[in-house]
């Protein structure tokens, strides 16, 4: 299919210089020692994307150039002038010319002023804008290339969040997608779908929404859908149930935003100073300024993240190699009004999304909101809420089945945090634990978990806090060992 170059315990190029997708493919090459052959053009594509397309200043300069020949010359001159780490296979002068030739070809396919589309920078990456209302003209040039990869390797790449993967169910083959089509972003309800062509290429096709569930042979495909100039093009990568990455499309965002708004509208009037305990006789009387009588392991404080901040946590799960899936069990310790629980349930279709809280009013409101959302047709069936002290042994079965555990423990006491860490140590299923304590404050946890990353977040009250990600050591060891022994 393409000429190849064997990698001997090396990377395509220095990891620090690569964009996220290129890093994933490079780590794939690094970990599969001994037998992996990385196609030259895929390596060249990673190089082109990292040094050219991701360079916003250079891309802005290119936009004003009128001919593809001038664009190609500018790119080659730029690469020869800057100090970069060339791919290992291209360090000889003869191979370097091959790389520059590939870069010229990719420039023509992606950046030519005569193309019916153009690349643009989005808030979360790069997208494709249409420059024409002629769909037949657009799809003729919006082409992607396909590189076959072993299915067992595709799973490890998916786990790291690489989204440009296509599965051909007719041939039972998995492909990495590269070329201009790989810049088209996913949208759950887009009428555009991938169309696999001969010679390991792919394009897009239009499927009317009312025919998306009809067998392909019986569909009446229309090659003249309504598109406009300067309109972003989206494609449906797969069904919502099969997504392996956190979807950022406007439809999913709108649903989650509606969930957060519904929770807010039904809980705004709840006076958090008058929250009741399990014992009705211990009810706080606001006019007497009495404080809540609760166990030492329970905190009556409250805090919650914004929708965007919690979405960033879900994306970080994916980047760390532990994305939520239909087999996952998500647990929120001290779930309050249940925003994270509903968010995960609606967006990721997990097996279970569980919240535990000590205060009955929170559980009551969560169950009310769940009923309202389901009446509105939003699937949050996997959400469930449990009343009680999360440090009690009766919740150990939940800890032991949870794969992703989140805890907004900024308001938790040292006793509470210590008890939670003890429960986590007995959890073999837990892949990743997120909280707001540094590893120096997590002594009881570090025997079984290791610190992996951190993320800046923002609360609904406007405060900024850093959350920390801890990964189960046994899971990390298994993943690295299995990857190293493949090929």
C-alpha positions in Angstrom: 0.0 0.0 0.0 2.8 2.4 0.9 6.5 2.2 1.5 7.3 1.4 5.1 10.1 1.9 7.6 10.8 -0.3 10.6 11.1 1.3 14.0 13.7 0.0 16.3 12.6 1.2 19.8 12.3 4.8 18.5 9.7 7.4 17.9 8.5 9.0 14.7 10.0 12.2 16.1 10.6 13.8 19.4 7.4 13.4 21.5 7.6 17.0 22.8 7.2 18.4 19.2 4.1 16.4 18.3 0.4 17.3 18.5 -1.8 15.0 20.6 -2.9 12.6 17.8 0.7 12.2 16.5 1.9 11.5 20.0 -0.6 8.6 20.3 0.6 7.0 17.1 4.2 7.6 18.1 3.6 5.9 21.5 2.0 3.1 19.6 5.2 2.7 17.6 7.4 2.9 20.7 5.5 0.4 22.8 5.1 -2.3 20.1 8.7 -3.2 20.0 10.2 -5.6 17.5 7.7 -6.0 14.8 5.8 -2.8 13.9 6.1 -1.2 10.5 4.9 2.4 10.3 4.0 3.5 6.8 6.1 6.3 5.5 3.2 8.5 4.5 1.5 8.2 7.9 4.7 9.3 9.5 4.9 12.2 7.0 1.3 13.1 7.8 2.1 13.3 11.5 5.0 15.5 10.7 3.0 17.8 8.4 0.1 18.1 10.9 2.4 18.8 13.9 4.8 21.4 12.3 2.5 23.0 9.7 -1.2 22.7 10.4 -0.9 23.2 14.1 1.2 26.3 13.6 -1.4 29.0 13.7 0.9 31.9 12.7 2.2 30.0 9.7 -1.3 29.0 8.7 -2.5 32.7 8.9 0.4 33.7 6.5 -0.5 30.9 4.1 -4.1 32.1 3.9 -3.0 35.2 2.0 -1.0 33.3 -0.6 -2.8 32.9 -3.9 -1.0 29.9 -5.5 -0.3 26.4 -4.2 3.3 26.5 -5.6 4.1 29.6 -3.4 2.5 27.9 -0.4 4.6 24.7 -1.0 7.8 26.8 -1.3 7.0 28.7 1.8 6.4 25.6 3.8 9.6 23.8 2.6 11.7 27.0 3.3 10.1 27.2 6.7 11.0 23.6 7.5 14.6 24.1 6.4 15.1 27.2 8.4 13.6 26.2 11.8 15.3 23.9 14.3 13.3 20.6 14.4 13.8 17.0 15.0 13.3 15.1 11.8 11.8 11.6 11.8 14.4 8.9 12.1 13.8 7.5 8.7 14.2 10.9 7.1 17.5 11.9 8.6 19.4 10.8 5.5 19.4 13.4 2.6 17.6 11.0 0.2 14.9 10.2 2.6 14.5 13.8 3.7 13.6 14.7 0.1 10.9 12.0 0.2 9.5 13.6 3.4 9.5 17.0 1.8 7.8 15.6 -1.2 5.1 14.1 1.0 4.7 17.5 2.7 4.2 19.2 -0.6 1.5 16.6 -1.6 -0.3 17.1 1.7 -0.1 20.8 1.3 -1.8 20.6 -2.1 -4.5 18.3 -0.7 -5.2 20.4 2.4 -4.1 24.0 1.7 -4.5 24.8 -2.0 -6.6 28.0 -2.5 -8.5 26.2 -5.3 -9.9 23.6 -3.0 -13.7 23.8 -2.2 -12.9 23.7 1.6 -10.5 25.3 4.0 -9.0 24.5 7.4 -9.8 26.7 10.3 -8.9 26.9 14.0 -11.7 26.0 16.5 -11.6 26.5 20.2 -10.9 22.8 20.7 -8.8 22.0 17.6 -9.1 22.2 13.8 -12.1 21.9 11.5 -13.2 22.1 7.9 -15.2 24.9 6.4 -17.0 24.5 3.1 -16.2 27.2 0.4 -19.0 26.0 -1.9 -22.7 25.0 -1.9 -22.0 22.2 -4.4 -21.7 19.0 -2.4 -20.6 16.8 -5.3 -17.6 19.2 -5.9 -16.9 19.2 -2.2 -16.7 15.5 -1.7 -14.6 15.0 -4.8 -11.7 16.8 -3.0 -12.5 16.1 0.7 -10.7 12.7 0.6 -9.0 10.7 3.3 -6.5 7.9 3.2 -6.8 4.7 5.1 -4.0 2.7 6.8 -4.9 -0.8 8.0 -4.0 -1.5 11.6 -4.4 -4.7 13.7 -7.6 -4.6 15.6 -5.8 -5.3 18.9 -3.7 -2.2 18.3 -6.7 -0.1 17.4 -8.1 -0.7 20.8 -5.0 0.7 22.5 -5.1 3.7 20.2 -8.8 4.2 21.0 -8.1 4.1 24.7 -5.8 7.1 24.3 -8.5 9.1 22.6 -7.4 8.9 18.9 -10.7 9.6 17.1 -9.8 9.2 13.4 -10.4 5.5 13.2 -12.8 3.8 10.8 -14.1 0.2 10.9 -15.1 -1.6 7.7 -17.7 -4.2 8.8 -17.7 -5.8 5.3 -14.0 -6.7 5.4 -13.7 -6.7 9.2 -10.8 -4.3 8.9 -9.8 -1.3 11.1 -8.1 1.8 9.6 -6.4 4.9 10.8 -7.8 7.8 8.8 -5.4 10.6 7.6 -5.5 13.3 5.0 -7.9 16.3 4.8 -10.9 14.2 5.7 -9.4 13.5 9.1 -9.9 17.2 10.0 -13.7 16.8 9.7 -15.1 16.7 13.3 -17.7 14.4 14.6 -21.3 15.4 15.2 -23.9 12.9 16.5 -26.7 14.0 14.2 -24.8 15.0 11.1 -26.4 13.8 7.9 -22.9 13.1 6.5 -21.3 9.7 6.9 -18.0 8.1 5.8 -18.0 6.3 2.4 -15.2 3.8 1.9 -13.7 4.0 -1.6 -11.3 1.7 -3.5 -7.6 2.0 -3.2 -7.8 2.6 0.6 -9.4 6.0 0.4 -12.5 7.4 2.0 -14.9 10.3 1.3 -18.3 11.5 2.7 -21.8 10.7 1.6 -25.2 12.3 2.5 -27.7 10.2 4.3 -31.1 12.0 5.0 -31.9 11.8 8.7 -35.1 9.9 8.1 -33.2 7.2 6.3 -30.2 6.8 8.7 -31.7 3.6 10.1 -32.7 2.1 6.8 -30.4 -0.6 5.3 -27.8 0.9 2.9 -29.1 -1.0 -0.1 -32.6 0.4 0.3 -31.6 4.1 0.9 -32.3 6.8 -1.6 -29.0 8.7 -1.3 -29.2 12.4 -2.3 -25.9 13.9 -3.5 -27.3 17.5 -3.2 -27.8 18.2 0.5 -28.1 21.8 1.7 -24.7 23.2 2.5 -23.5 26.7 2.4 -20.2 28.7 2.1 -18.3 29.1 5.3 -20.3 26.3 6.9 -18.4 23.8 9.0 -18.7 20.3 7.8 -19.3 17.5 10.3 -19.5 13.7 9.9 -21.1 11.0 12.1 -18.2 8.7 13.0 -20.5 6.1 14.6 -23.6 5.8 16.7 -23.7 7.4 20.2 -23.5 3.9 21.8 -20.3 3.1 20.0 -18.4 6.3 20.6 -15.0 5.7 22.2 -14.2 9.4 22.7 -15.9 12.3 24.6 -18.2 13.9 22.2 -18.0 17.7 22.0 -20.6 18.3 19.3 -23.2 21.0 19.8 -26.1 18.5 20.2 -24.4 16.7 23.1 -23.4 20.0 24.7 -27.0 21.2 24.4 -28.4 18.1 26.1 -25.9 18.3 29.0 -26.5 22.0 29.3 -30.2 21.3 29.5 -29.6 18.7 32.3 -27.5 21.3 34.3 -30.3 23.9 33.8 -33.0 21.4 34.9 -31.1 20.6 38.0 -30.5 24.2 38.8 -34.2 25.2 38.3 -35.4 22.4 40.6 -32.8 23.0 43.4 -32.3 26.8 43.4 -34.8 27.2 46.2 -33.3 24.5 48.4 -31.8 26.2 51.5 -28.5 24.4 52.1 -28.4 25.7 55.7 -31.6 23.8 56.5 -30.6 20.4 55.0 -31.9 17.6 57.1 -30.0 14.6 58.5 -31.3 11.0 58.4 -32.8 11.4 61.8 -35.8 13.8 61.5 -35.3 14.9 65.1 -31.9 16.4 64.1 -33.4 18.8 61.6 -31.7 22.1 61.6 -33.9 25.0 62.6 -32.8 28.1 60.6 -34.4 30.6 62.9 -32.5 29.1 65.9 -29.2 29.1 64.0 -28.5 25.5 65.1 -25.8 23.6 63.2 -26.4 20.2 61.6 -25.5 17.3 63.8 -23.6 14.8 61.6 -21.0 12.1 62.0 -17.3 13.1 62.0 -16.9 11.5 58.6 -19.6 13.6 57.0 -19.2 17.2 55.7 -22.2 19.5 55.3 -20.2 21.8 53.0 -21.1 21.9 49.3 -19.4 22.7 46.0 -19.8 21.7 42.4 -17.9 22.3 39.1 -19.2 24.0 36.0 -20.3 22.0 33.0 -17.2 22.9 31.1 -14.8 22.0 33.9 -16.4 18.6 34.5 -16.3 17.9 30.7 -12.6 18.6 30.9 -12.3 15.9 33.5 -14.0 13.4 31.2 -11.7 14.3 28.3 -8.7 13.8 30.7 -10.0 10.3 31.4 -9.7 9.7 27.7 -6.3 11.2 27.4 -4.9 9.1 30.2 -6.1 6.0 28.4 -9.2 5.3 30.5 -12.2 6.6 28.6 -15.7 5.9 29.9 -17.6 3.2 28.0 -20.7 1.1 28.1 -18.9 -1.2 30.5 -17.8 1.5 32.9 -19.2 2.2 36.4 -18.8 5.8 37.5 -19.0 6.8 41.2 -19.4 10.3 42.6 -18.7 10.4 46.4 -20.7 13.1 48.0 -22.8 13.6 44.8 -25.0 16.5 46.1 -27.6 17.4 43.4 -26.0 14.8 41.0 -24.7 16.9 38.1 -21.6 14.7 37.4 -23.8 11.5 37.8 -26.4 12.7 35.2 -23.6 14.2 32.9 -21.9 10.8 32.7 -25.1 8.8 32.4 -26.4 11.0 29.5 -23.2 11.4 27.5 -21.4 8.1 27.9 -24.2 5.5 28.3 -22.2 3.8 31.0 -23.3 0.6 32.7 -23.9 2.5 36.0 -23.5 6.1 37.1 -23.7 6.2 40.9 -24.0 9.0 43.5 -23.7 8.6 47.2 -24.7 11.3 49.6 -25.5 11.5 53.3 -28.3 14.1 53.1 -31.9 12.9 52.1 -32.8 16.2 50.4 -30.1 15.7 47.8 -31.1 12.1 47.1 -34.8 13.2 46.9 -34.1 16.0 44.5 -31.8 13.8 42.3 -34.6 11.2 41.9 -37.1 13.9 41.1 -34.8 15.3 38.4 -34.2 11.8 37.0 -37.9 11.3 36.5 -38.2 14.7 34.8 -35.3 14.1 32.4 -36.7 10.7 31.5 -40.1 12.2 30.8 -38.4 14.6 28.5 -36.8 11.7 26.5 -33.3 12.1 27.9 -31.7 8.7 28.7 -30.3 8.8 32.3 -31.5 5.3 33.1 -28.0 4.3 34.4 -28.1 7.0 37.0 -28.7 5.8 40.6 -28.4 7.4 44.0 -27.7 5.9 47.4 -28.4 7.5 50.8 -25.8 7.2 53.5 -22.3 7.9 54.8 -19.9 6.9 51.9 -17.3 5.8 54.3 -19.4 3.0 55.7 -18.6 -0.6 54.9 -22.0 -1.2 53.3 -20.9 0.8 50.3 -17.8 -1.4 49.7 -19.5 -3.4 46.9 -20.0 -0.2 45.0 -16.4 0.9 45.5 -15.3 -2.5 44.2 -17.2 -2.3 41.0 -16.6 1.3 40.2 -14.1 1.9 37.4 -14.0 5.7 37.5 -14.3 7.5 40.9 -14.8 11.2 41.3 -14.8 13.1 44.7 -15.1 16.8 45.2 -13.4 16.6 48.5 -12.4 20.3 49.0 -14.8 20.4 51.9 -14.1 17.0 53.4 -12.3 16.5 56.7 -9.0 14.6 57.1 -11.0 11.7 58.7 -13.3 11.5 55.8 -10.5 11.5 53.2 -8.6 8.9 55.1 -11.7 6.6 55.3 -12.3 7.1 51.5 -8.7 6.2 50.7 -9.0 3.0 52.8 -12.1 2.0 50.7 -10.3 2.8 47.5 -7.4 0.6 48.4 -9.7 -2.4 48.3 -11.0 -1.6 44.8 -9.4 -3.6 42.1 -11.8 -2.4 39.4 -11.0 1.3 39.8 -8.9 2.5 37.0 -8.7 6.2 37.9 -9.6 8.3 40.9 -10.1 12.1 40.7 -10.1 14.3 43.8 -8.7 17.7 44.9 -5.9 16.5 47.2 -2.2 16.5 46.2 -0.4 13.2 46.4 1.4 14.4 49.6 -2.1 14.3 51.3 -2.9 10.9 49.9 -0.5 8.7 51.8 -3.0 5.9 52.4 -3.8 5.7 48.7 -0.3 5.7 47.2 0.4 2.0 47.9 -2.1 1.0 45.2 -2.5 4.2 43.1 0.0 6.6 41.5 -0.3 10.2 40.7 -0.7 10.7 36.9 -1.9 14.3 36.1 -3.7 17.4 37.3 -6.2 19.8 35.8 -7.4 23.3 36.7 -11.1 23.6 37.2 -13.7 26.2 38.1 -16.7 25.9 40.5 -20.2 27.4 39.9 -19.3 29.9 42.6 -16.4 31.2 40.5 -13.6 29.6 42.5 -10.6 27.9 40.8 -9.2 24.6 42.1 -6.8 22.0 40.8 -8.0 18.4 40.7 -5.6 15.5 40.7 -5.8 12.2 38.8 -4.6 8.9 40.4 -4.3 5.7 38.4 -4.5 2.2 39.7 -0.9 0.8 39.6 -2.1 -2.7 38.7 -4.1 -1.3 35.7 -1.1 0.7 34.5 1.2 -2.3 34.8 -1.1 -4.5 32.8 -1.6 -1.9 30.0 2.1 -1.3 29.6 3.1 -5.0 29.8 0.4 -6.0 27.2 1.4 -3.3 24.8 5.1 -4.1 25.1 4.5 -7.7 24.3 2.4 -7.1 21.2 3.5 -7.3 17.6 
